[in-house]
């Protein structure tokens, strides 16, 4: 199976408001898929449906081979998720957070202990094992949150604006971590506000008013829109938007 | 099951690592008990009393002696004129002054009409009223015992008999009240805040996106507060029984059953609040204003519900604390059988089921 995510005519309405309007796309195994769009374009809603957090009004999608309508529990066991807000438990220690989330995903105690040591070495966090998460700098927290999200080796990891509010150097390091995750066979589905980050993606989609208006590799998108950067492509498309950002 | 255990452990860690939470749930109950027991007391003990005895005969001296010997009063001042009485009140030396007429016993014996004046400082009307009542009771009792009561055939001496709480100890009243209050505080307020905190910090979304079942999240959230409430109840009983001397007359089994049902109602209220509120502040305000304050004021803990205006009486009926306090009072102090509190139990169970049903529905809806 080459496609990890297959989306067909996915739609979500809240009353009279169509947040996600008939979108279709595929995400291939092992790619970094950038999911771009202005605030209020429907990115988060679409992502929540793919994570099994929200039911679609119509349309279908398969994530990691499971139907988002009927097999959301199986999907949840096979994905990783990192939300917009930094979200580990601040009053738990570094290792306690790792252990808790690894346990949620059904990992065995021995495996957790073994992998925790490796992870802490990789991150250079060995001396911080017993530190409370609230005492870590934001950049470190973000790195830890990402590591926790992929700790159980999910098929896909969904990252919802993972680098919001992080300094450029940490962002750079963060993207290096994303590449490492891909090398380990994890597919990455990422939303972002930073257009320069879009250039790091294998393919990007740009959402405007709930629809996907463009989807291709960054290079081909630039050619198609005769633009120098994804930033320009984005502005050309976003200008057409009728919906107000929230 | 393993998941549930590790989640519950995590919840306990959240509680143990937060000093304020620990203070509120473990220290507050004891502080409240002691506060109500020794500071906010409505009972009378060793009130200073002054006497202006213009007759100075055998009978008046005997009565004064009796009042002085009672545990409620102690004789502080003997005056010789009314002027002294007034300045003594001003200096707050005494709470009550008793004035015996000149020729007090003569008048009583021969004219069948003697006057004793009881003067109290009514700037605090409630305690003044209680003081005057106490004094008059003692005087009436002494006259009767000394066989010098007015001999008139038409004289009716009211005799008060206070059931269940003959000494009018206020601890009998506040112990059930403090329990009602603390359980609401711990179960409803702390639980709702702890659930909403996860929403606010974004960790709830992470949990919902994981294979954890929502029911596991809720049970693990609720479990620590359930245990803490039981500890609180035991602490309160311990303090009230061994330190305040409040008897436990009823069946321990029924009392425990009642407490468990009340904890269940409070926990479901907490979950309900957490499904409505999106920030910790709102959860706090909602539980404080809609639950804590009314539980304190309308539950019959401080003021009798029967003497409230109709509207407040109506509001009191929907306060779980009111029903709990009423039932627990009957069980521990009156020592009645379970069948006399079936109504209260029924209402509480009904409330718990309603709250839980609504919150489960709301919780599911939120996931949509």
Interface residues (C-beta under 8 A of the other chain):
Chain A: X51 X52 X53 X54 X55 X73 X76 X77 X79 X81 X82 X83 X84 X85 X86 X87 X88 X89 X90 X91 X92 X96 X99 X100 X101 X103 X104 X105 X106 X158
Chain B: X2 X3 X6 X7 X10 X13 X14 X17 X18 X201 X202 X203 X205 X206 X207 X208 X209 X210 X211 X212 X367 X368
